[in-house]
Amino acid sequence: MAESFLEEQLRRIREMSEQMSRVTSNVAELSNELARDRELSRQDPLQEVRDLRTYPPRNESDDRAGQSRRHPVRNSSRRRR
């Protein structure tokens, strides 16, 4: 009877030892994750933002037409002071 009791205790000690090993590795992983998170929080929040919009190809003729539209000639009757 004493022998079976000791075997049971030894089995429980091994299980607890395995659990402690898993907990230790989880703590190390969590610490690394928190350090990575802290590092990312120090960076500019827009640093990871990417512009995924697509634009149509531009032609030189479109550029010239766009320039004339952007800067229209004004006939102003205002006087300069």
Phi and psi in radians as a Rosetta constraint file:
Dihedral C 1 N 2 CA 2 C 2 CIRCULARHARMONIC -1.093 0.35
Dihedral N 2 CA 2 C 2 N 3 CIRCULARHARMONIC -0.596 0.35
Dihedral C 2 N 3 CA 3 C 3 CIRCULARHARMONIC -1.176 0.35
Dihedral N 3 CA 3 C 3 N 4 CIRCULARHARMONIC -0.770 0.35
Dihedral C 3 N 4 CA 4 C 4 CIRCULARHARMONIC -1.138 0.35
Dihedral N 4 CA 4 C 4 N 5 CIRCULARHARMONIC -0.620 0.35
Dihedral C 4 N 5 CA 5 C 5 CIRCULARHARMONIC -1.094 0.35
Dihedral N 5 CA 5 C 5 N 6 CIRCULARHARMONIC -0.784 0.35
Dihedral C 5 N 6 CA 6 C 6 CIRCULARHARMONIC -1.153 0.35
Dihedral N 6 CA 6 C 6 N 7 CIRCULARHARMONIC -0.661 0.35
Dihedral C 6 N 7 CA 7 C 7 CIRCULARHARMONIC -1.116 0.35
Dihedral N 7 CA 7 C 7 N 8 CIRCULARHARMONIC -0.736 0.35
Dihedral C 7 N 8 CA 8 C 8 CIRCULARHARMONIC -1.087 0.35
Dihedral N 8 CA 8 C 8 N 9 CIRCULARHARMONIC -0.752 0.35
Dihedral C 8 N 9 CA 9 C 9 CIRCULARHARMONIC -1.124 0.35
Dihedral N 9 CA 9 C 9 N 10 CIRCULARHARMONIC -0.716 0.35
Dihedral C 9 N 10 CA 10 C 10 CIRCULARHARMONIC -1.101 0.35
Dihedral N 10 CA 10 C 10 N 11 CIRCULARHARMONIC -0.732 0.35
Dihedral C 10 N 11 CA 11 C 11 CIRCULARHARMONIC -1.074 0.35
Dihedral N 11 CA 11 C 11 N 12 CIRCULARHARMONIC -0.773 0.35
Dihedral C 11 N 12 CA 12 C 12 CIRCULARHARMONIC -1.131 0.35
Dihedral N 12 CA 12 C 12 N 13 CIRCULARHARMONIC -0.668 0.35
Dihedral C 12 N 13 CA 13 C 13 CIRCULARHARMONIC -1.130 0.35
Dihedral N 13 CA 13 C 13 N 14 CIRCULARHARMONIC -0.732 0.35
Dihedral C 13 N 14 CA 14 C 14 CIRCULARHARMONIC -1.097 0.35
Dihedral N 14 CA 14 C 14 N 15 CIRCULARHARMONIC -0.772 0.35
Dihedral C 14 N 15 CA 15 C 15 CIRCULARHARMONIC -1.062 0.35
Dihedral N 15 CA 15 C 15 N 16 CIRCULARHARMONIC -0.767 0.35
Dihedral C 15 N 16 CA 16 C 16 CIRCULARHARMONIC -1.143 0.35
Dihedral N 16 CA 16 C 16 N 17 CIRCULARHARMONIC -0.635 0.35
Dihedral C 16 N 17 CA 17 C 17 CIRCULARHARMONIC -1.126 0.35
Dihedral N 17 CA 17 C 17 N 18 CIRCULARHARMONIC -0.735 0.35
Dihedral C 17 N 18 CA 18 C 18 CIRCULARHARMONIC -1.111 0.35
Dihedral N 18 CA 18 C 18 N 19 CIRCULARHARMONIC -0.727 0.35
Dihedral C 18 N 19 CA 19 C 19 CIRCULARHARMONIC -1.081 0.35
Dihedral N 19 CA 19 C 19 N 20 CIRCULARHARMONIC -0.734 0.35
Dihedral C 19 N 20 CA 20 C 20 CIRCULARHARMONIC -1.125 0.35
Dihedral N 20 CA 20 C 20 N 21 CIRCULARHARMONIC -0.656 0.35
Dihedral C 20 N 21 CA 21 C 21 CIRCULARHARMONIC -1.104 0.35
Dihedral N 21 CA 21 C 21 N 22 CIRCULARHARMONIC -0.767 0.35
Dihedral C 21 N 22 CA 22 C 22 CIRCULARHARMONIC -1.109 0.35
Dihedral N 22 CA 22 C 22 N 23 CIRCULARHARMONIC -0.750 0.35
Dihedral C 22 N 23 CA 23 C 23 CIRCULARHARMONIC -1.088 0.35
Dihedral N 23 CA 23 C 23 N 24 CIRCULARHARMONIC -0.746 0.35
Dihedral C 23 N 24 CA 24 C 24 CIRCULARHARMONIC -1.073 0.35
Dihedral N 24 CA 24 C 24 N 25 CIRCULARHARMONIC -0.756 0.35
Dihedral C 24 N 25 CA 25 C 25 CIRCULARHARMONIC -1.189 0.35
Dihedral N 25 CA 25 C 25 N 26 CIRCULARHARMONIC -0.635 0.35
Dihedral C 25 N 26 CA 26 C 26 CIRCULARHARMONIC -1.143 0.35
Dihedral N 26 CA 26 C 26 N 27 CIRCULARHARMONIC -0.667 0.35
Dihedral C 26 N 27 CA 27 C 27 CIRCULARHARMONIC -1.137 0.35
Dihedral N 27 CA 27 C 27 N 28 CIRCULARHARMONIC -0.738 0.35
Dihedral C 27 N 28 CA 28 C 28 CIRCULARHARMONIC -1.096 0.35
Dihedral N 28 CA 28 C 28 N 29 CIRCULARHARMONIC -0.740 0.35
Dihedral C 28 N 29 CA 29 C 29 CIRCULARHARMONIC -1.112 0.35
Dihedral N 29 CA 29 C 29 N 30 CIRCULARHARMONIC -0.755 0.35
Dihedral C 29 N 30 CA 30 C 30 CIRCULARHARMONIC -1.124 0.35
Dihedral N 30 CA 30 C 30 N 31 CIRCULARHARMONIC -0.699 0.35
Dihedral C 30 N 31 CA 31 C 31 CIRCULARHARMONIC -1.090 0.35
Dihedral N 31 CA 31 C 31 N 32 CIRCULARHARMONIC -0.740 0.35
Dihedral C 31 N 32 CA 32 C 32 CIRCULARHARMONIC -1.104 0.35
Dihedral N 32 CA 32 C 32 N 33 CIRCULARHARMONIC -0.728 0.35
Dihedral C 32 N 33 CA 33 C 33 CIRCULARHARMONIC -1.121 0.35
Dihedral N 33 CA 33 C 33 N 34 CIRCULARHARMONIC -0.734 0.35
Dihedral C 33 N 34 CA 34 C 34 CIRCULARHARMONIC -1.128 0.35
Dihedral N 34 CA 34 C 34 N 35 CIRCULARHARMONIC -0.691 0.35
Dihedral C 34 N 35 CA 35 C 35 CIRCULARHARMONIC -1.108 0.35
Dihedral N 35 CA 35 C 35 N 36 CIRCULARHARMONIC -0.744 0.35
Dihedral C 35 N 36 CA 36 C 36 CIRCULARHARMONIC -1.089 0.35
Dihedral N 36 CA 36 C 36 N 37 CIRCULARHARMONIC -0.734 0.35
Dihedral C 36 N 37 CA 37 C 37 CIRCULARHARMONIC -1.095 0.35
Dihedral N 37 CA 37 C 37 N 38 CIRCULARHARMONIC -0.767 0.35
Dihedral C 37 N 38 CA 38 C 38 CIRCULARHARMONIC -1.061 0.35
Dihedral N 38 CA 38 C 38 N 39 CIRCULARHARMONIC -0.734 0.35
Dihedral C 38 N 39 CA 39 C 39 CIRCULARHARMONIC -1.112 0.35
Dihedral N 39 CA 39 C 39 N 40 CIRCULARHARMONIC -0.742 0.35
Dihedral C 39 N 40 CA 40 C 40 CIRCULARHARMONIC -1.174 0.35
Dihedral N 40 CA 40 C 40 N 41 CIRCULARHARMONIC -0.560 0.35
Dihedral C 40 N 41 CA 41 C 41 CIRCULARHARMONIC -1.248 0.35
Dihedral N 41 CA 41 C 41 N 42 CIRCULARHARMONIC -0.358 0.35
Dihedral C 41 N 42 CA 42 C 42 CIRCULARHARMONIC -1.384 0.35
Dihedral N 42 CA 42 C 42 N 43 CIRCULARHARMONIC -0.316 0.35
Dihedral C 42 N 43 CA 43 C 43 CIRCULARHARMONIC -1.412 0.35
Dihedral N 43 CA 43 C 43 N 44 CIRCULARHARMONIC 2.875 0.35
Dihedral C 43 N 44 CA 44 C 44 CIRCULARHARMONIC -1.103 0.35
Dihedral N 44 CA 44 C 44 N 45 CIRCULARHARMONIC 2.254 0.35
Dihedral C 44 N 45 CA 45 C 45 CIRCULARHARMONIC -1.097 0.35
Dihedral N 45 CA 45 C 45 N 46 CIRCULARHARMONIC -0.404 0.35
Dihedral C 45 N 46 CA 46 C 46 CIRCULARHARMONIC -1.582 0.35
Dihedral N 46 CA 46 C 46 N 47 CIRCULARHARMONIC -0.013 0.35
Dihedral C 46 N 47 CA 47 C 47 CIRCULARHARMONIC -1.088 0.35
Dihedral N 47 CA 47 C 47 N 48 CIRCULARHARMONIC -0.592 0.35
Dihedral C 47 N 48 CA 48 C 48 CIRCULARHARMONIC -1.559 0.35
Dihedral N 48 CA 48 C 48 N 49 CIRCULARHARMONIC -0.052 0.35
Dihedral C 48 N 49 CA 49 C 49 CIRCULARHARMONIC -1.374 0.35
Dihedral N 49 CA 49 C 49 N 50 CIRCULARHARMONIC 2.311 0.35
Dihedral C 49 N 50 CA 50 C 50 CIRCULARHARMONIC -2.063 0.35
Dihedral N 50 CA 50 C 50 N 51 CIRCULARHARMONIC 2.466 0.35
Dihedral C 50 N 51 CA 51 C 51 CIRCULARHARMONIC -1.505 0.35
Dihedral N 51 CA 51 C 51 N 52 CIRCULARHARMONIC 1.924 0.35
Dihedral C 51 N 52 CA 52 C 52 CIRCULARHARMONIC -1.812 0.35
Dihedral N 52 CA 52 C 52 N 53 CIRCULARHARMONIC 0.188 0.35
Dihedral C 52 N 53 CA 53 C 53 CIRCULARHARMONIC -1.239 0.35
Dihedral N 53 CA 53 C 53 N 54 CIRCULARHARMONIC 2.617 0.35
Dihedral C 53 N 54 CA 54 C 54 CIRCULARHARMONIC -1.872 0.35
Dihedral N 54 CA 54 C 54 N 55 CIRCULARHARMONIC 2.471 0.35
Dihedral C 54 N 55 CA 55 C 55 CIRCULARHARMONIC -2.072 0.35
Dihedral N 55 CA 55 C 55 N 56 CIRCULARHARMONIC 2.525 0.35
Dihedral C 55 N 56 CA 56 C 56 CIRCULARHARMONIC -1.203 0.35
Dihedral N 56 CA 56 C 56 N 57 CIRCULARHARMONIC 2.683 0.35
Dihedral C 56 N 57 CA 57 C 57 CIRCULARHARMONIC -1.087 0.35
Dihedral N 57 CA 57 C 57 N 58 CIRCULARHARMONIC 2.544 0.35
Dihedral C 57 N 58 CA 58 C 58 CIRCULARHARMONIC -1.761 0.35
Dihedral N 58 CA 58 C 58 N 59 CIRCULARHARMONIC 2.445 0.35
Dihedral C 58 N 59 CA 59 C 59 CIRCULARHARMONIC -1.890 0.35
Dihedral N 59 CA 59 C 59 N 60 CIRCULARHARMONIC 2.692 0.35
Dihedral C 59 N 60 CA 60 C 60 CIRCULARHARMONIC -1.136 0.35
Dihedral N 60 CA 60 C 60 N 61 CIRCULARHARMONIC -0.614 0.35
Dihedral C 60 N 61 CA 61 C 61 CIRCULARHARMONIC -1.131 0.35
Dihedral N 61 CA 61 C 61 N 62 CIRCULARHARMONIC -0.613 0.35
Dihedral C 61 N 62 CA 62 C 62 CIRCULARHARMONIC -1.158 0.35
Dihedral N 62 CA 62 C 62 N 63 CIRCULARHARMONIC -0.649 0.35
Dihedral C 62 N 63 CA 63 C 63 CIRCULARHARMONIC -1.124 0.35
Dihedral N 63 CA 63 C 63 N 64 CIRCULARHARMONIC -0.762 0.35
Dihedral C 63 N 64 CA 64 C 64 CIRCULARHARMONIC -1.154 0.35
Dihedral N 64 CA 64 C 64 N 65 CIRCULARHARMONIC -0.719 0.35
Dihedral C 64 N 65 CA 65 C 65 CIRCULARHARMONIC -1.158 0.35
Dihedral N 65 CA 65 C 65 N 66 CIRCULARHARMONIC -0.677 0.35
Dihedral C 65 N 66 CA 66 C 66 CIRCULARHARMONIC -1.139 0.35
Dihedral N 66 CA 66 C 66 N 67 CIRCULARHARMONIC -0.629 0.35
Dihedral C 66 N 67 CA 67 C 67 CIRCULARHARMONIC -1.161 0.35
Dihedral N 67 CA 67 C 67 N 68 CIRCULARHARMONIC -0.707 0.35
Dihedral C 67 N 68 CA 68 C 68 CIRCULARHARMONIC -1.198 0.35
Dihedral N 68 CA 68 C 68 N 69 CIRCULARHARMONIC -0.525 0.35
Dihedral C 68 N 69 CA 69 C 69 CIRCULARHARMONIC -1.320 0.35
Dihedral N 69 CA 69 C 69 N 70 CIRCULARHARMONIC -0.553 0.35
Dihedral C 69 N 70 CA 70 C 70 CIRCULARHARMONIC -1.261 0.35
Dihedral N 70 CA 70 C 70 N 71 CIRCULARHARMONIC -0.563 0.35
Dihedral C 70 N 71 CA 71 C 71 CIRCULARHARMONIC -2.144 0.35
Dihedral N 71 CA 71 C 71 N 72 CIRCULARHARMONIC 1.293 0.35
Dihedral C 71 N 72 CA 72 C 72 CIRCULARHARMONIC -1.231 0.35
Dihedral N 72 CA 72 C 72 N 73 CIRCULARHARMONIC 2.601 0.35
Dihedral C 72 N 73 CA 73 C 73 CIRCULARHARMONIC -1.333 0.35
Dihedral N 73 CA 73 C 73 N 74 CIRCULARHARMONIC 2.270 0.35
Dihedral C 73 N 74 CA 74 C 74 CIRCULARHARMONIC -1.948 0.35
Dihedral N 74 CA 74 C 74 N 75 CIRCULARHARMONIC 2.329 0.35
Dihedral C 74 N 75 CA 75 C 75 CIRCULARHARMONIC -1.711 0.35
Dihedral N 75 CA 75 C 75 N 76 CIRCULARHARMONIC 1.615 0.35
Dihedral C 75 N 76 CA 76 C 76 CIRCULARHARMONIC -1.754 0.35
Dihedral N 76 CA 76 C 76 N 77 CIRCULARHARMONIC 2.387 0.35
Dihedral C 76 N 77 CA 77 C 77 CIRCULARHARMONIC -1.700 0.35
Dihedral N 77 CA 77 C 77 N 78 CIRCULARHARMONIC 0.188 0.35
Dihedral C 77 N 78 CA 78 C 78 CIRCULARHARMONIC -1.315 0.35
Dihedral N 78 CA 78 C 78 N 79 CIRCULARHARMONIC 2.557 0.35
Dihedral C 78 N 79 CA 79 C 79 CIRCULARHARMONIC -1.639 0.35
Dihedral N 79 CA 79 C 79 N 80 CIRCULARHARMONIC 2.503 0.35
Dihedral C 79 N 80 CA 80 C 80 CIRCULARHARMONIC -1.444 0.35
Dihedral N 80 CA 80 C 80 N 81 CIRCULARHARMONIC 2.466 0.35
